[in-house]
Structure formats: structure tokens, C-alpha cells
Amino acid sequence: MVRLRTSALVATTLGVIAALAACCGSSSPGREGIAHGSARNGPGKAAGEVCEPMVRDSVPATVGLPLAGEPASSVRGDTFSCLYAFDGGTLDLSVRDLHTISQARRYFRDVRGRDGVGDALSGLAEGGFTKADGSVVAMKDAMILTVDVTALPPTGSERSGIAIDLASTELGCWTGDS
């Protein structure tokens, strides 16, 4: 009986280790593996969540205006974008999938260094910041989320607050299954 339980425990442990290795991407000597949620080419599945129902449903409530139609998604290279239309303006949620964490960190530092930076958002994923125009940029794993509020029509809310709320909503979608 003890031998059977020990064998089952060893088999379960090996299964968990194999599952964790699969979630973390592959790696080879001298090469960083693909980050969780990323794809080898183009944006990974998690990037498309900026157009998924949880985010899509929260956009009008967060912005304080009704949508003027369905959001339009597009893919350009490694970036997935979802454009939300309102009467008189738009909101663009985009995710750039840089595939490895080291590439994402470099890109994030570069963007932070060249764009007009407002406030640092240290509690947002693995780091984020507001831009001078109220937009938000945040990093999670190898993905860079940008909530661009520059083309929003006038609302009763501060643009940076809208961007922070929507970034938090999207980052909450990026779970272990993404």
C-alpha cells in the first residue's frame, strides 16, 4: 500500500514538473525560452484578450460613454490591437508580444525613456507608467500593453484614470491559462 502511494506521488510530481515546463516555454542552451502567454511568431493568444468580452464589456462603463459599434481588431507584426469606437473618438488597446522577457524589458525601458512619462505605476503587473497624454504602458511577462486614450472624446473622467482602470482589467485577464 505504501509502495503504491509512493509511486502515485512520484508520478504526480513528475506530471506537475512536465506541465510547468510546458507552460514556461522551451529553452535551449544560450537561448531564452518563449515567455508564458507568448507565441513564437506574431502575438500570442493572451494579446487578443483586449477584445474579449470581459474587457469589451468594461470599456463603456469605464469610459462613461456607449460604444458606437463593435470593436475592430487587427494584427500587425507582433502587435494585436483592438480599437473601440465612440461618437466623436476612439480608444486603442494594443499588446505587443515580444516573445521573451529580456526583449520585453529592453523594449519597455526604451519606451519609458523616450516617451513623455507621467507617473510610475509600480503596482501594475511587472511595471507600468502613465504617459504625458494620459495613456498607460504596462509590462506583463513578454507582453507590453498600451492603453491609448489620446483620441477619446471628452468624458466626465480623467483620461489617465480611464487608462489605468482598463490596463488593470486587461492585466487581470492574463492568467495561467493565457
Order of alpha helices (4+ residues) and beta strands (2+ residues): alpha-alpha-beta-beta-beta-alpha-beta-beta-beta-beta-alpha
